[in-house]
Amino acid sequence: MRPQLPWVNGLADGLAVKDIETARQVMTELRHKLESREEPAVRA
């Protein structure tokens, strides 16, 4: 995973830790909502 470290660090440049945490919380909540939805019935 070491070769990706500079790339990942570059993504976070200029972002506050608080903003990154907020984004993580939003994505986590969206994932939970999407996973809890019932699958639509498949029509034949």
LINWO-V146399 format. One record per residue. N is the residue number from 0. RES is the residue in one small letter. PSI is psi as a letter, one per 40 degrees, with the letter a starting at -180 (* if undefined). D_LAST is the distance of its C-alpha to the last C-alpha in Angstrom with 2 decimals. Layout:
BEGIN
[[N;RES;PSI;D_LAST] [N;RES;PSI;D_LAST]]
END
This chain:
BEGIN
[[0;m;e;45.18] [1;r;d;48.63] [2;p;d;47.96] [3;q;e;45.45] [4;l;d;47.96] [5;p;d;49.59] [6;w;d;46.24] [7;v;d;45.05] [8;n;d;48.43] [9;g;d;48.30] [10;l;d;45.10] [11;a;e;46.92] [12;d;h;50.11] [13;g;e;51.08] [14;l;h;48.64] [15;a;i;50.03] [16;v;d;48.98] [17;k;d;48.07] [18;d;d;45.68] [19;i;d;43.99] [20;e;d;43.65] [21;t;d;42.19] [22;a;d;39.56] [23;r;d;38.70] [24;q;d;38.37] [25;v;d;36.08] [26;m;d;33.80] [27;t;d;33.82] [28;e;d;32.92] [29;l;d;30.04] [30;r;d;28.73] [31;h;d;29.01] [32;k;d;27.19] [33;l;d;24.29] [34;e;d;24.13] [35;s;e;24.31] [36;r;i;21.34] [37;e;i;18.28] [38;e;h;15.22] [39;p;i;12.59] [40;a;h;9.55] [41;v;h;6.53] [42;r;i;3.77] [43;a;*;0.00]]
END
